[in-house]
Amino acid sequence: MKSKVFLSCGQRAGEKDVALKVGKLLETRGFDVYIAIDVQTILEINTGIIRELKDSDCYLFVNFVREPISGGYRGSLFSNQELAIAYALGFERILVINQDGIRPEGMLAYIGINSETFHDFGDCCAVVERALDRARWTNDYSRRLRAGTLRFSKEIIAYGGLTGRFLYLDIRNNRPDIAALEATAKLTEYSSADPQKWQRSRIRSPLKATGRPGHSHTIFPKSHEAFDLLCVGSFSRPDLQWQVPALSGALVPSTIVHGESGVFLNSALDVVGSQSLPLDLGVWLLRYQFFAINFPVLQVCIELTLPNWNEPRAKLVLEEVV
């Protein structure tokens, strides 16, 4: 997946055309681009701007002049508000390109800006291109966790009390500079074929970190780790009756295996037999969230198809930052 740039630009006559040209420039460099235009109401800010900022990796602010003030001009008030939100959301790649004469007000007064200014619409794109060269932005950078390969185990696996096919999902950290520390996962809710009827998962404990005896990973830069999303199979537990082996003479619990197959979570919850989910044969949607220090929360939606208990299928249908 490409690095995504949130482009904040003015909406006056001529400024939208410049925004589109800058967007094309970014696309030719391999970036995905969201251009913040035609947003006016508080509702649109909450549902559109903030959502897109959370889902972006880099923030580019092209600041056009507004009304004259003492010593120069005021910049775009609305775009300054977007800049403040981006700063609060922890963006590390912020690039501000000012038009000549703009006074450093609001957030601009607290952010060091050493980029070249532009004169008018005609030279704006060239200045932005030179600023991108100096900033050395690359299209493989991401401040977000990403979903990777989703797959069922090819073999029947027995782990703890679970026996069956385990569903694994790789979570990628594409940042080149920092590790995703204490990366954890949980199932938040599930639904039948109707995506409007979600049920909250009663099991809120962290899911098993694949390949290690714990429930969190350190995902190193430019690397990935997997989590156990679920197991389609059966669950076994110690029986209440005790047996005496002929050789040792020690009392040991016998083990029984539940005859009914089902869907289970391999989680940190230590209540015996509590890992089962109320899912029957059919098609289900399951929503998971992934957390790591200094990373936005990643949410993925998995479509689980159960034609029978022996041939489960799954596919990733959505990933987003929440």
N, C-alpha and C positions, 0 to 999 in steps of 0.2 A: 504494500500500500504506500502511496506517495505521501510526502509531507504536505500538510494543508496550511495555507496562509490565509489568515483573516485580513482582508483589505478594507481599511476604514478610510473613506474618501467623501468629499463633499457631494451634495445633491443639487447644486444650482446648475443653471444652464452652462454647458461646456464642461463642467466638472465630471458629470456622469460619463461623458465620452472619454475623458482622460482615464477614469477608473477602469473602463472596459479595455483601453489600450494597455494599462499597467497589468490588468488581469491576463491579457494575452501574452505579455512579456513573461510573467511568472509561469504560465503554462508551457511556454517554449523552453523554459528551464527545468521542466519536469515536475512542477508543483501542482497540487490541487488548490483551487482558489474559491473563497467565498467573498463576494463583494457586498458590503453592507450598504445597500441603497433602498430607497422606498420604504423605510420603516419610520413610523411616526408616533404610534400610540404606545402607552405603557404596556399594554397587553402584548403588542408585537415585540417590544424590547424583551419582555420576560420569556416569551415562547420562541422567539427567533434569535435575537442578538446574543443573549446569554447562552442559549443552547449551542449556537455555532461557535462562540468563543471557547466553550468547554471542549468542543470537538476539534479545535484547531491546534496547530503546533507552533506557528509563528504569527506575529502580529506586525502588520505594516500600516503605518498611519501617514497618509498624505494630507497635509494640513494647509488648506487654502485660507487666504486672508478674508476677514469679514469687516466689520465697521472699524473706522479709525479710532484709536485711543491715544492717550498721551505717550508720545515716543514711538508710535508705530501703529500696528493693527492688531486686532483680536483675531484669534484663530477660530475654527469651527467649535462651537460649544458642544454640540451633540457628539462629535468625534472625540472631544476631550473626555466626555463621560465614558465612551467606549474604552478609551485608553486607561482610565481609572479602573474599570472592571477588569481589563486584561492584566493590569498590574496586580490587582487583588487576587486574581486566579493563579498567580505564580508564573506567568510567562517569563522565560529567560531570553528568548529571542524576540526583542522589540526593536523596530526600526522606525524612526520618526523623520519624515522629510517635510521641512517647512518651506512655505513660500517666503520670499524676501519681505522683511519688515515685521514679521509676527513676533509679538512680545511673549516671553515665557511666563504664561499664567497657568493657574491650576496645577495639574500633574506635571506640565512641562517645566515648571519651576524647580521640580525635585528630581528630574531625570536628566542625566548628562547627555547632551546631544552634540555630536561632533560631525554630523553629516552635512554635506553640501546643500545649500538652499537652491530653489529654482525660481525663475523670474516670472514665467507665465505658462499657459497651457502648452505652448510650443516646445519648451525645453524640459517639461516635467518628467517625461518618460526617460529621457537620457540621463537626468540626474538620479532617478530611481535605479536605473541600470548600473550606474557607477557605484551607488551606495550598496547595492546587492553584491557587487564584486568585492568591495572592501569588507563587507560583513561576512563574506564567505559562507552564505547560507547554502546548504546542500539539501537535495530533495529526499534524502534517506533519514533525516532527523525526525524524531517524534518525541513529544513529551507525554505521550499516552502509551498505555499497555495495549497490545493488539492480540486478537485471537489468531491462533495458528491452526495446526492440523488437528482435526477431530476424527477419532477412530475408535472402534471397538477392538478389544483384544482378540487375536485370531484363535487363541486357545481358551479352554475353560480354566479359570484361575481360582485357587482356594487361598483366601487371605483372611485371617482371623476367623470369624464365623460365617463369612460370605463365600459362596461358591457360584461361579457363573462367568459371564462375559462382562468385563469392565469397560466403561466408556471413558476415554481420556481426551483432554483438550490441552494443547500447548498454548502457553501464554508467552508472548514475545515482548522483550524490552529492546526496542530499536535505538535507544539513546546510546551515543558513543562515549558518554562521559561519566554516568553514574549508574549504580546498580539499583534495582528495585528491591528494597529491603522489606522483610516481613510480608512478602506477597502471600495473601490468603484468599480463599474462595468460599462462597456459600450459595446454597439454593435459596432464592427469595420467594418464588411463587411458581405455580404451574396452572395449566388450563387444558381443557379438552379441545376439540376442534374449534370451538367458539373462542376466538382470541379476546372477546370482551368480558369473559367470565373467568377471571383469575382468582385463584385461591392461594393465600399465604402459606408458605411451608411452615409446619409446626416444628421442624428441625432446623434450628438457626445456627448450629455449631459449625465450625470450619471443616471443610472437606479435606480428605487425606491428600498430602503432597506426594505425588507419584515418585517412587524410587527412593524414598527416605522415610525414616521412622518419625514422622512429625506431620504438622498441618500447616506449614509455611515454607516458602522457598526464599532464597536470595537469588534473584534473576540478574546475572551479570550483564554488563553492556553488550549489545549486539548478540544476545543469546536468548534462550527460551527454556522453560521448565513446564512440566505437565501436572495436571491435577486429576484425581479420580472424581468424575462427575457423578457416576452412579454405577450400579451393578444390576444386571438382569440375570436372575438366578434364584438361589435359595439361601436361607440362613440357618445355621446350626448353633446350638447352645448346650451347655451342660444340663443334663437331666437332674431331676430332684432325687433320683434313686442312686445308690452307691453300689459299686461292684468291687469284689476282692479278687485281684489277679492271683492265679495259682502259685506263681513263683515268688513274688515280692511279699504278699500278704498285706500290702498297704491298701487302704481304702481310696479309690479314685472315682470321680463322677463319670458315669457313662454319657455318651453323646447321642443326641437324636437330631435328625435333619427334618426340618419342616417339609411336608410333602408338597405344599403348594408353592409354585413359582411366583415371583413378583419382582418389583423394582425396589432396590435398596440403596441407601446412601452409606458410603464409607466415611464417617465423620468422627469428630472428637466426642460426640455424645456417648457416654459410657453406660447408659441404661440398656440392659440386655433386651434385645428384641425390638428396640424402638426405632430402628433405622428404616423400616418399610414405608413406602409411599402408597397411597390409595389409588394406584394406576392399574387399570385393566387393559386387556388387549385393545388395540386401536391406535389412533394418532394423538399425540400429546405435545404441548408446548411447555418448555421449562425455561425459566429465566434465572440466570446466575449473575452474581456480582463478584468482581475481583478487586482487591485492595492492595496497595503498597505505599510505603512512606514516600511522600513528595510526588505522587502520581495521581492524576484524576481517577475516579472510580470507573472501571470498565464494566459494562453490562452486556451480556450476550443472551440471545434467545436460541434454544436448540429445539428442533422438531424431532421427536422420538416416535418412531413407527414400530409397533409391535404386532406383526401379523400372527406370530406365535411366540412362545417363550424361548425358542431356540435360534431364531434368526432376526434379532433386533437390528434396526437401522436408525441412523441419526444423521442430521445435517444441520449446519449453522445457517440460520435464517436472518439474523440481525446482530450487529454489534454497534454499540454507541457509548458515549461518555455521559454520565449522569452527575 
